[in-house]
Amino acid sequence: MVSEYSLKIFEYDKKRKLLKTSSNNTGRIPSELIVKSHITGVRIHFKPIKPDHPLFDQDQWDGEQMIYEPIPEHIHLCRSIETLVIYNS
């Protein structure tokens, strides 16, 4: 089952088109997640970036963070978000 989180727990970096939050807000670094907008109700499904992504790190940041991207079917729903980061804290 994929966990769902409110957009409220994320910070938005407009310049980098990035959502970010601490694992304290999610309770863990999930393998995939859904973010639901508390304003529009839109739900976006995110999965970890793949090896061909420019931000991919072979060591997976040693468990300190995970970078996700919207699944292909949801890219059109979030043109202002390219990546999402959950960092360990």
Residue pairs with C-beta under 8 A, 6 or more apart in sequence:
2 30
2 32
2 33
2 34
2 45
3 26
3 30
3 33
3 34
4 33
4 34
4 35
4 36
4 43
5 21
5 25
5 26
5 33
5 34
5 35
5 36
6 35
6 36
6 38
7 19
7 35
7 36
7 37
7 38
7 39
8 38
9 21
9 25
9 26
10 19
10 20
10 21
10 25
10 35
10 84
11 19
11 20
11 21
12 18
12 19
12 81
13 19
13 20
14 80
16 82
16 83
17 80
17 81
17 82
17 83
18 81
18 82
18 83
18 84
18 85
19 35
19 81
19 83
19 84
19 85
20 84
20 85
20 86
20 87
21 85
21 86
21 87
22 86
22 87
22 88
22 89
23 29
23 86
23 87
23 88
23 89
24 89
26 33
26 86
29 63
29 65
29 66
29 86
29 88
30 66
30 86
31 48
32 45
32 46
32 47
32 48
32 68
33 45
33 46
33 68
33 84
33 86
34 43
34 44
34 45
34 46
35 43
35 44
35 46
35 84
36 42
36 43
36 44
37 43
42 77
42 78
44 70
44 74
44 77
44 78
44 81
45 70
45 71
45 73
45 74
46 68
46 69
46 70
46 71
46 84
47 68
47 69
47 71
48 66
48 67
48 68
48 69
49 55
49 56
49 67
49 68
49 69
49 83
50 56
51 58
53 67
53 69
55 67
55 83
56 67
60 66
63 88
64 87
64 88
65 85
65 86
65 87
65 88
66 85
66 86
67 83
67 84
67 85
68 83
68 84
68 85
68 86
69 82
69 83
69 84
70 77
70 78
70 81
